[in-house]
Amino acid sequence: MRAIKRERRHEEMVKLLAERNHPDAKGSVFGSMRDLLTFAAALGFRERRKRPLDGDTIEIPARIFENRPETLDLMSIIAVLENRDPEKLGPDQDDTITHIFEEYANGGLDIISE
């Protein structure tokens, strides 16, 4: 699996939600950027908002996603539902799965920022 990309234009919001402590909590709203991107991808998929990455991007190392099997499962489920053909998404299709996830996460981040 390759690194997961996100658009730099969302950087301030990502830091606000995944790094900075919320004033009413003892931590950030999301425990990690991985958790935020996973939520954003699910939201983007739910709302059918997929947006290609455009411009400057930031990469999150693949190992951060690979350390959470449920995140990998969700990535695969979204890709299968998107393509409606699980046969096209075998083990050698990690790049396709990652690409679909990134586009839905990007769309979900747009929704959150709205």
C-alpha positions as CSV (number, residue, x, y, z in Angstrom):
1,M,0.0,0.0,0.0
2,R,1.2,3.5,-0.8
3,A,0.9,6.6,1.4
4,I,-2.5,8.2,1.7
5,K,-2.8,11.7,0.3
6,R,-4.9,14.6,1.4
7,E,-5.1,18.1,0.1
8,R,-3.1,20.8,1.9
9,R,-6.0,23.2,1.6
10,H,-7.7,21.3,4.5
11,E,-4.6,21.5,6.7
12,E,-6.0,24.0,9.2
13,M,-9.2,22.1,9.7
14,V,-7.4,18.7,10.0
15,K,-5.1,20.1,12.7
16,L,-8.1,21.6,14.5
17,L,-10.0,18.3,14.5
18,A,-7.2,15.8,14.8
19,E,-4.3,17.5,16.7
20,R,-5.5,20.3,18.9
21,N,-7.3,19.7,22.1
22,H,-11.0,20.5,22.1
23,P,-11.8,23.1,24.9
24,D,-14.5,20.8,26.4
25,A,-12.5,17.5,26.1
26,K,-9.2,16.2,27.2
27,G,-8.1,15.6,23.7
28,S,-8.8,16.3,20.1
29,V,-12.1,15.6,18.4
30,F,-10.6,12.7,16.5
31,G,-7.8,10.6,18.0
32,S,-5.7,10.8,14.8
33,M,-5.6,12.1,11.3
34,R,-6.3,8.5,10.2
35,D,-9.5,8.5,12.2
36,L,-10.5,11.9,10.7
37,L,-9.8,10.7,7.2
38,T,-11.7,7.5,7.7
39,F,-14.7,9.4,9.0
40,A,-14.4,11.9,6.1
41,A,-14.3,9.0,3.6
42,A,-17.4,7.4,5.1
43,L,-19.2,10.7,5.1
44,G,-18.1,11.4,1.5
45,F,-19.3,8.0,0.5
46,R,-22.6,8.4,2.3
47,E,-23.3,11.7,0.7
48,R,-21.9,10.6,-2.7
49,R,-19.3,13.4,-2.6
50,K,-16.1,12.2,-4.3
51,R,-13.6,14.9,-5.2
52,P,-10.3,14.2,-7.0
53,L,-7.2,15.5,-5.3
54,D,-6.1,18.7,-6.8
55,G,-3.0,20.9,-6.1
56,D,-0.7,20.5,-3.2
57,T,-1.1,17.3,-1.1
58,I,0.3,15.9,2.1
59,E,1.1,12.3,2.5
60,I,0.3,10.1,5.5
61,P,2.6,7.0,5.7
62,A,0.8,3.8,4.7
63,R,1.9,2.1,8.0
64,I,-0.4,4.4,9.9
65,F,-3.4,2.9,8.0
66,E,-2.0,-0.6,7.9
67,N,-1.8,-0.7,11.7
68,R,-5.6,-0.5,11.9
69,P,-7.2,-3.5,10.1
70,E,-10.7,-2.1,10.4
71,T,-9.6,1.0,8.5
72,L,-8.3,-1.2,5.7
73,D,-11.5,-3.1,5.7
74,L,-13.6,0.1,5.4
75,M,-11.3,1.3,2.5
76,S,-12.0,-2.0,0.7
77,I,-15.7,-2.0,1.4
78,I,-16.0,1.6,0.0
79,A,-14.0,0.5,-3.1
80,V,-16.2,-2.6,-3.7
81,L,-19.4,-0.6,-3.3
82,E,-18.1,2.0,-5.7
83,N,-17.1,-0.5,-8.4
84,R,-19.9,-3.0,-7.6
85,D,-17.5,-5.8,-8.6
86,P,-15.3,-7.3,-5.9
87,E,-13.4,-9.3,-8.5
88,K,-11.8,-6.1,-9.8
89,L,-10.4,-5.3,-6.4
90,G,-8.0,-8.1,-5.6
91,P,-4.8,-7.9,-3.5
92,D,-3.0,-6.3,-6.4
93,Q,-5.4,-3.4,-6.6
94,D,-4.2,-1.5,-3.5
95,D,-3.6,1.7,-5.5
96,T,-7.2,1.7,-6.9
97,I,-8.6,1.1,-3.4
98,T,-6.4,3.9,-2.0
99,H,-7.4,6.3,-4.8
100,I,-11.1,5.8,-4.2
101,F,-10.6,6.3,-0.5
102,E,-8.7,9.5,-1.0
103,E,-11.4,11.0,-3.3
104,Y,-14.2,10.2,-0.8
105,A,-12.1,11.5,2.1
106,N,-11.5,14.7,0.1
107,G,-15.2,15.0,-0.6
108,G,-16.0,14.4,3.1
109,L,-13.5,17.0,4.2
110,D,-15.2,19.4,1.9
111,I,-18.5,18.6,3.6
112,I,-17.0,19.1,7.1
113,S,-15.5,22.4,6.1
114,E,-18.9,23.6,4.8
